[in-house]
Amino acid sequence: MSLFKYNHFEKFSKLIYNNLGIVINDTKVDMLKNKLTKLMNKNGIKSYDEFYEFLLQKGHEELLINFFDEMTINKTDFFRENYHFEFIKQKKNFILEKNHRIIRNRELRAWSSACSTGEEAYSLAITLKEAFGDQLIIKILATDVSHRVVSSAINGIYPLSIHEEIDRYYLGKYFIRNANHYQVSDAIRELITFRVFNLTHPFPFSNTFDLILCRNVMIYFDAKFQQTLLQKFYQQLTPGGLFLVGHSESFINRQHHFKYIQPTIYLK
Ligand SMILES: C[S@@+](CC[C@H](N)C(=O)[O-])C[C@H]1O[C@@H](n2cnc3c(N)ncnc32)[C@H](O)[C@@H]1O
């Protein structure tokens, strides 16, 4: 394997930033090098420069997809940051009073905008079904830039260890237990459409959402991109709709028009 030099770090981190918006700073040189080396070994490539050129050549799109997949951090859990799901359950009336579109259309449209392997979208689907299932049609769009995690999310198959993250009642009601795994039930899966979507791209949606989750992804972006995204999410939200972010994603020093409800919960 050739020597990994600083100019390699610069080239690859710029490629990642330009395509995903993810900032890889100097403290992550080793992390980047290890991920690159793993991919190069898998593809029988010995030089970092050669790998870079190879990625950009026509016909190597699949490798580029694998490369970007490898550069994302997909840590997630069922009911992660559970106060969001509790808020939805406890503030049903608040949600309906603020957003007249929901009652008018008898429909609630939500977007899990960096859904990783699906746990966030399934937790949301269970929460919304429990809260509004007999009143409203629930439609959830769940997107992520990584092809790998979206394919895995679509299957809705999870290890038996998820019983530690999910209330026993929900586990019994919405999951089918097999010998080695759980699978999310059809009643929940049919509420969600999974798609690959890159948040750096223009939002292609003609309808607004009543609820948008963008949790634990903006931390990987720089201030400029966060600012742009906040504006785009605001436009994509129905008036009276809710915007939920991760606990470490404060909007201090960012301009936005959202109304603050409580930490990590905003209203349009
Ligand atoms: C740490 S996970 C968070 C998952 C989930 N939202 C949660 O809070 O548990 C971050 C996800 O953001 C995705 N991501 C990173 N950059 C993205 C981009 N430009 N567009 C869409 N998704 C992106 C990653 O692929 C990863 O699955």
The ligand as an ORCA input file, in Angstrom:
! r2SCAN-3c Opt
* xyz 0 1
  C     -25.875      9.098     13.094
  S     -27.060      8.659     11.874
  C     -28.539      9.288     12.607
  C     -29.725      8.386     12.371
  C     -31.017      8.823     13.031
  N     -31.486     10.080     12.496
  C     -30.870      8.898     14.524
  O     -30.849     10.012     15.088
  O     -30.763      7.857     15.167
  C     -26.717      9.870     10.601
  C     -27.245      9.475      9.237
  O     -27.151     10.610      8.375
  C     -26.889     10.142      7.075
  N     -26.340     11.238      6.237
  C     -25.110     11.782      6.281
  N     -24.971     12.718      5.335
  C     -26.159     12.778      4.686
  C     -26.640     13.542      3.585
  N     -25.874     14.444      2.954
  N     -27.911     13.333      3.155
  C     -28.702     12.403      3.782
  N     -28.293     11.650      4.816
  C     -27.037     11.832      5.260
  C     -25.922      9.006      7.292
  O     -25.875      8.117      6.194
  C     -26.446      8.377      8.587
  O     -27.254      7.259      8.320
*
